[in-house]
Amino acid sequence: MQEQRRYMRTNSEALVEISHPSLGVIELKAKDLSDGGVFVFLGNHIAPPVGTVVKARIKRHTGVINAEPVDMQVMHQHSGGMGLMFV
C-alpha cells in the first residue's frame, strides 16, 4: 500500500465517540491521531461504508477534546479498524 499521509501521526490514547443513524452511538479506541484524522479500532462493530460521514467526539483521560461533535468521513477500512478524516 502506497503511503498517502499528509499529516504527521502521533500515537494517542484516546477514545472516539462516533454517531450515525446506521450505528447509533459507539465508542472506539483511537490510534494515530493527526491534524487530518484518526484511525479507530472497530472491535466487534461493523464499519460504515467508505465515504460515509459520521459525527465524532474525541475523548482523552483529561476530558473531551471537542465538546461539539465534528464531521468525519470514513476513508478506508483495514486491520480491524477504519481511518476517519476531518471534513
C-alpha positions as CSV (number, residue, x, y, z in Angstrom):
1,M,0.0,0.0,0.0
2,Q,1.4,3.4,-1.0
3,E,2.0,5.9,1.7
4,Q,-0.6,8.7,1.3
5,R,-0.4,10.5,4.6
6,R,-0.3,14.3,4.5
7,Y,-0.1,14.9,8.3
8,M,2.3,13.7,10.9
9,R,0.7,10.9,13.1
10,T,1.1,10.6,16.8
11,N,0.2,7.6,18.9
12,S,-2.6,8.7,21.2
13,E,-4.5,7.1,24.0
14,A,-8.0,8.4,23.2
15,L,-11.5,7.3,22.6
16,V,-13.6,8.4,19.7
17,E,-17.4,8.6,20.2
18,I,-19.0,8.1,16.8
19,S,-22.6,8.6,15.9
20,H,-24.5,7.8,12.8
21,P,-28.1,6.6,12.2
22,S,-26.9,3.2,11.0
23,L,-24.6,2.7,14.0
24,G,-26.3,4.6,16.8
25,V,-23.6,5.9,19.2
26,I,-20.4,3.8,19.7
27,E,-17.1,4.4,21.5
28,L,-14.0,3.2,19.8
29,K,-10.3,3.2,20.8
30,A,-8.2,5.6,18.7
31,K,-4.7,5.2,17.3
32,D,-2.6,7.6,15.2
33,L,-4.3,10.9,15.8
34,S,-3.3,13.7,13.4
35,D,-4.5,17.1,12.2
36,G,-6.1,15.3,9.3
37,G,-7.9,12.5,11.1
38,V,-7.7,9.4,13.2
39,F,-7.6,5.6,12.9
40,V,-10.0,3.8,15.2
41,F,-10.3,0.1,16.1
42,L,-13.7,-1.4,15.4
43,G,-13.7,-4.3,17.9
44,N,-16.9,-6.2,17.2
45,H,-18.6,-3.3,15.4
46,I,-19.2,-3.2,11.6
47,A,-17.7,-0.2,9.8
48,P,-20.0,2.0,7.7
49,P,-19.1,2.1,4.0
50,V,-16.1,4.2,2.8
51,G,-17.4,7.7,2.1
52,T,-19.9,7.7,5.0
53,V,-19.8,10.9,7.1
54,V,-20.2,10.3,10.8
55,K,-20.3,12.7,13.8
56,A,-17.3,12.3,16.2
57,R,-16.1,13.5,19.6
58,I,-12.6,12.7,20.8
59,K,-12.1,12.0,24.5
60,R,-8.8,11.8,26.4
61,H,-8.3,10.8,30.0
62,T,-8.2,14.5,30.8
63,G,-11.6,15.1,29.2
64,V,-13.4,15.7,25.9
65,I,-11.3,17.5,23.3
66,N,-14.2,18.7,21.2
67,A,-17.5,19.3,23.1
68,E,-19.5,19.5,19.9
69,P,-19.3,16.5,17.5
70,V,-17.4,17.2,14.2
71,D,-18.0,15.6,10.8
72,M,-15.5,12.9,9.9
73,Q,-15.5,10.8,6.7
74,V,-14.7,7.1,6.5
75,M,-11.7,6.9,4.2
76,H,-10.5,3.3,4.5
77,Q,-11.1,0.1,6.4
78,H,-8.3,-2.4,7.2
79,S,-6.5,-4.1,10.1
80,G,-9.7,-4.3,12.2
81,G,-10.3,-0.6,12.1
82,M,-11.1,2.4,9.9
83,G,-9.5,5.6,9.0
84,L,-11.5,8.8,9.6
85,M,-10.7,12.2,8.1
86,F,-11.9,15.5,9.4
87,V,-14.2,17.2,6.8
